[in-house]
Amino acid sequence: MKMKSSQNHVLQQAVSLKFISAVPVLLCACTAFAQVRSQTQTANQPPPQPAIQSQTQPSVPADCSELPALKQHLAADEKRLQDWPELERYRDADSKLAPPAKDEQRVVFLGDSITDLWSYPQSGGFFPGKPYVNRGIGGQTTPQMLVRFRPDVIALQPKVVVILAGTNDIAGNTGLMPLSEIEDNLATMVELARTHGIRVVLSSVLPVSDYGHTHEGMPLVQTERRPPQNILELNQWLKKYADENDCVYLDYFSHMVDEHGMLKRELSDDGLHPNAQGYLIMAPLAERAIQAALGK
């Protein structure tokens, strides 16, 4: 029930945002209509008296120059509403992936951008030569991953699933969410996996830092949206839950945090996502956790 409540809340927010973003388009269209109607008035009609302009009336460009950008924004909103969990992202890849061979130790990594970016060459590549499947999607939260869990994990028949999620929930990517709801979503994924004979690796949320910068050199403050204390609390729950429910806890956090509780400067360029050095640390930790899960 909590998962449905969270999704409904996000959908309501999206619909509200869509309506608000449509207001300038409507104003622009009304203005254009009024101009056309004015031009078609007969010549013998007296000109209208100038109206008093309201101080609070929104300013609308007479040429509707912003209309193409607004239409593009609305189209993106519409697409997001139609496929909120982004099931389309891996639909073709899932359908083309053959069932695992008899002795194949298939592993699925489910996560957000930190998992998604692992496959890029600049990140060092995603476990070359291993029967590991990357099902990360940038920006995603646990309710979205929970909807994807059946097609992107269960249907692929892995021996192990490695779940890395929570940082975007803390940041509020799909609306404000208390830690208890994040925990509920993660617990439901574990229950689904175990029902289908899939062993589970629960990954710690990575630390963040304010050491990062944009490509233009502007500083990035990551701790505002992702308070370190919230990350610590979620990781404590993850470890406890893993210990009590026969999962393997994959501790990225303690290997990547500095003495100030921040993601080590050399392991990230933006203070959130690992760089190639960061993935070099993560890969053997993930490998050991997978082997531990297979040995259970």
C-alpha positions as CSV (number, residue, x, y, z in Angstrom):
1,M,0.0,0.0,0.0
2,K,2.9,2.4,0.8
3,M,4.4,1.8,-2.7
4,K,1.0,2.7,-4.3
5,S,0.7,5.8,-2.2
6,S,4.2,6.9,-3.2
7,Q,3.5,6.3,-6.9
8,N,0.2,8.2,-6.7
9,H,1.8,11.1,-4.9
10,V,4.5,11.3,-7.7
11,L,1.9,11.1,-10.5
12,Q,-0.2,13.8,-8.8
13,Q,2.8,16.0,-8.6
14,A,3.7,15.3,-12.3
15,V,0.1,16.1,-13.4
16,S,0.2,19.4,-11.4
17,L,3.5,20.4,-12.9
18,K,2.3,19.5,-16.3
19,F,-0.8,21.8,-15.9
20,I,1.3,24.6,-14.5
21,S,3.8,24.3,-17.4
22,A,0.9,24.4,-19.9
23,V,-0.4,27.8,-18.6
24,P,2.1,29.9,-20.6
25,V,1.1,28.0,-23.7
26,L,-2.6,28.7,-23.1
27,L,-1.9,32.4,-22.5
28,C,0.2,32.6,-25.6
29,A,-2.5,30.9,-27.7
30,C,-5.2,33.2,-26.2
31,T,-3.1,36.3,-27.0
32,A,-2.5,35.2,-30.6
33,F,-6.3,34.5,-31.0
34,A,-7.1,37.9,-29.6
35,Q,-4.7,39.6,-32.1
36,V,-6.2,37.8,-35.1
37,R,-9.7,38.7,-34.0
38,S,-8.7,42.3,-33.5
39,Q,-7.3,42.4,-37.0
40,T,-10.6,41.2,-38.5
41,Q,-12.7,43.9,-37.0
42,T,-14.5,46.1,-39.5
43,A,-13.1,49.5,-40.3
44,N,-16.2,51.4,-39.3
45,Q,-16.1,50.2,-35.7
46,P,-14.6,52.7,-33.3
47,P,-11.3,51.7,-31.8
48,P,-11.5,50.2,-28.3
49,Q,-10.6,52.3,-25.4
50,P,-7.1,51.4,-24.0
51,A,-7.5,49.1,-21.0
52,I,-5.7,49.5,-17.8
53,Q,-2.9,47.0,-17.6
54,S,-2.9,45.0,-14.4
55,Q,0.4,45.0,-12.4
56,T,0.0,41.2,-11.8
57,Q,-0.9,40.1,-15.3
58,P,1.7,37.7,-16.7
59,S,3.8,39.0,-19.5
60,V,3.3,36.9,-22.7
61,P,5.5,37.4,-25.8
62,A,3.3,38.6,-28.7
63,D,5.2,36.3,-31.2
64,C,4.9,33.2,-29.0
65,S,8.6,32.7,-29.3
66,E,8.7,30.4,-26.3
67,L,6.1,28.0,-27.7
68,P,8.5,25.5,-29.3
69,A,10.4,25.1,-26.1
70,L,7.2,24.8,-24.1
71,K,5.8,22.1,-26.5
72,Q,9.1,20.2,-26.2
73,H,8.9,20.4,-22.4
74,L,5.3,19.2,-22.4
75,A,6.1,16.3,-24.7
76,A,8.9,15.2,-22.3
77,D,6.4,15.4,-19.4
78,E,3.9,13.3,-21.3
79,K,6.4,10.6,-22.1
80,R,7.4,10.5,-18.4
81,L,3.8,10.1,-17.3
82,Q,3.2,7.3,-19.8
83,D,6.3,5.4,-18.7
84,W,7.1,6.5,-15.2
85,P,9.2,3.5,-14.3
86,E,11.0,3.6,-17.7
87,L,10.1,0.1,-18.6
88,E,10.8,0.9,-22.2
89,R,14.6,1.4,-21.5
90,Y,15.5,-2.3,-21.4
91,R,12.4,-3.9,-23.0
92,D,14.1,-4.8,-26.2
93,A,17.3,-5.9,-24.5
94,D,15.4,-8.1,-22.1
95,S,13.4,-9.8,-24.9
96,K,16.6,-10.5,-26.8
97,L,18.6,-11.9,-23.9
98,A,18.6,-15.6,-24.1
99,P,17.9,-17.7,-21.0
100,P,21.0,-18.5,-19.0
101,A,23.0,-21.6,-20.0
102,K,22.8,-24.5,-17.6
103,D,26.0,-23.6,-15.7
104,E,25.8,-19.9,-16.2
105,Q,26.2,-17.8,-13.1
106,R,24.1,-14.8,-14.3
107,V,24.1,-11.7,-12.2
108,V,21.8,-8.7,-12.6
109,F,22.8,-5.3,-11.3
110,L,19.8,-3.2,-10.5
111,G,20.3,0.5,-9.7
112,D,20.4,4.1,-10.7
113,S,23.0,6.2,-12.6
114,I,25.9,4.8,-10.5
115,T,25.1,1.4,-11.9
116,D,24.0,2.7,-15.3
117,L,27.3,4.6,-15.9
118,W,29.4,1.5,-15.0
119,S,29.0,0.3,-18.6
120,Y,30.7,3.4,-20.1
121,P,34.3,3.0,-21.4
122,Q,35.3,6.1,-19.3
123,S,34.2,4.2,-16.2
124,G,36.4,1.2,-17.0
125,G,33.7,-1.0,-18.5
126,F,31.2,-3.3,-16.8
127,F,32.9,-6.6,-15.7
128,P,34.2,-7.7,-19.2
129,G,33.9,-11.4,-19.9
130,K,31.4,-11.9,-17.0
131,P,27.8,-13.0,-17.4
132,Y,26.7,-9.9,-15.6
133,V,23.8,-7.8,-16.8
134,N,23.5,-4.0,-16.2
135,R,20.0,-2.8,-15.5
136,G,20.7,0.6,-14.1
137,I,18.8,3.8,-15.1
138,G,20.0,7.2,-14.2
139,G,17.9,9.2,-11.7
140,Q,15.8,6.3,-10.6
141,T,14.4,5.7,-7.1
142,T,13.3,2.6,-5.3
143,P,9.6,2.7,-6.3
144,Q,10.6,2.9,-10.0
145,M,13.0,0.0,-9.6
146,L,10.3,-2.0,-7.7
147,V,8.0,-1.7,-10.8
148,R,10.9,-2.8,-13.0
149,F,11.9,-5.7,-10.8
150,R,9.9,-8.4,-12.6
151,P,10.9,-7.6,-16.3
152,D,14.4,-6.4,-15.6
153,V,15.4,-8.9,-12.9
154,I,13.1,-11.9,-12.3
155,A,12.4,-12.5,-16.0
156,L,16.2,-12.7,-16.7
157,Q,16.6,-15.7,-14.3
158,P,19.8,-14.6,-12.6
159,K,21.4,-16.5,-9.8
160,V,22.1,-13.2,-8.0
161,V,20.8,-9.6,-8.0
162,V,23.0,-6.8,-6.8
163,I,20.8,-3.9,-5.7
164,L,22.2,-0.4,-5.3
165,A,19.5,2.2,-4.6
166,G,18.4,4.9,-2.3
167,T,20.5,8.0,-3.0
168,N,17.9,9.5,-5.3
169,D,15.1,8.7,-2.9
170,I,17.0,10.7,-0.3
171,A,17.4,13.5,-2.8
172,G,13.6,13.5,-3.5
173,N,13.9,12.7,-7.3
174,T,10.3,11.4,-7.3
175,G,9.0,13.4,-4.3
176,L,9.8,13.5,-0.7
177,M,10.1,10.1,0.8
178,P,10.9,9.1,4.4
179,L,13.6,6.5,5.0
180,S,10.9,4.0,6.2
181,E,9.4,4.0,2.7
182,I,12.8,3.5,1.0
183,E,13.4,0.6,3.4
184,D,9.9,-0.9,2.6
185,N,10.7,-0.8,-1.2
186,L,14.0,-2.5,-0.7
187,A,12.6,-5.1,1.5
188,T,9.9,-5.9,-1.1
189,M,12.6,-6.4,-3.8
190,V,14.4,-8.8,-1.5
191,E,11.1,-10.7,-0.9
192,L,10.4,-10.9,-4.6
193,A,13.9,-12.1,-5.4
194,R,13.8,-14.8,-2.7
195,T,10.4,-16.0,-3.9
196,H,12.0,-16.7,-7.3
197,G,15.2,-18.3,-5.9
198,I,17.4,-15.3,-6.6
199,R,20.1,-14.5,-4.0
200,V,20.4,-10.9,-3.0
201,V,23.4,-8.5,-2.5
202,L,22.3,-5.3,-0.9
203,S,24.7,-2.5,-1.6
204,S,25.4,0.4,0.7
205,V,24.6,3.9,-0.5
206,L,27.8,5.7,-1.5
207,P,28.9,8.8,0.4
208,V,28.7,12.2,-1.4
209,S,30.9,15.2,-1.2
210,D,31.0,18.9,-1.9
211,Y,34.4,18.6,-3.6
212,G,33.0,18.2,-7.1
213,H,32.5,20.7,-9.9
214,T,30.7,21.1,-13.2
215,H,32.5,20.8,-16.6
216,E,32.6,24.6,-16.4
217,G,34.4,24.5,-13.1
218,M,31.5,25.6,-10.9
219,P,31.3,24.0,-7.5
220,L,28.7,21.4,-6.8
221,V,27.1,21.0,-3.4
222,Q,25.8,17.4,-3.1
223,T,25.2,17.3,0.7
224,E,22.2,19.6,0.6
225,R,19.9,17.2,-1.3
226,R,21.7,14.1,0.1
227,P,22.4,14.8,3.8
228,P,25.3,12.5,5.0
229,Q,23.3,11.6,8.1
230,N,20.4,10.2,6.0
231,I,22.9,8.1,4.1
232,L,24.4,6.7,7.3
233,E,21.0,5.8,8.7
234,L,19.9,4.0,5.5
235,N,23.2,2.1,5.4
236,Q,22.7,1.0,9.0
237,W,19.3,-0.3,8.1
238,L,20.7,-2.1,5.0
239,K,23.4,-3.9,7.0
240,K,21.0,-4.9,9.7
241,Y,18.3,-6.1,7.3
242,A,20.9,-8.0,5.2
243,D,22.3,-9.8,8.3
244,E,18.8,-10.7,9.5
245,N,17.5,-11.9,6.1
246,D,20.3,-14.0,4.7
247,C,21.4,-11.4,2.2
248,V,25.0,-10.2,1.5
249,Y,25.8,-6.7,2.5
250,L,28.1,-5.0,0.0
251,D,29.9,-2.2,1.8
252,Y,31.0,0.4,-0.7
253,F,30.7,3.2,1.8
254,S,33.5,2.5,4.2
255,H,36.0,2.0,1.3
256,M,35.1,5.3,-0.4
257,V,34.6,7.7,2.5
258,D,37.2,10.1,3.8
259,E,38.0,11.3,7.3
260,H,35.3,14.0,6.9
261,G,32.5,11.6,6.1
262,M,32.7,12.7,2.4
263,L,33.2,10.7,-0.8
264,K,37.0,10.8,-1.4
265,R,38.0,13.6,-3.6
266,E,40.0,11.4,-6.0
267,L,37.1,9.0,-6.6
268,S,34.6,11.4,-8.1
269,D,34.5,14.4,-10.3
270,D,31.1,15.7,-9.3
271,G,30.9,14.5,-5.7
272,L,28.2,12.0,-6.5
273,H,29.1,9.6,-9.3
274,P,32.3,7.5,-9.1
275,N,34.9,8.1,-11.7
276,A,37.2,5.4,-13.2
277,Q,39.2,5.3,-9.9
278,G,36.0,4.9,-8.0
279,Y,34.8,2.0,-10.1
280,L,38.2,0.3,-9.7
281,I,37.5,0.2,-6.0
282,M,33.9,-0.9,-6.4
283,A,34.4,-3.8,-8.9
284,P,36.4,-6.2,-6.6
285,L,34.1,-5.4,-3.7
286,A,31.1,-6.3,-5.8
287,E,32.9,-9.5,-7.1
288,R,33.6,-10.7,-3.6
289,A,30.0,-10.0,-2.5
290,I,28.6,-12.0,-5.6
291,Q,30.8,-15.0,-4.8
292,A,29.7,-14.9,-1.2
293,A,26.0,-14.9,-2.3
294,L,26.7,-17.8,-4.7
295,G,28.2,-19.7,-1.8
296,K,25.2,-19.3,0.4
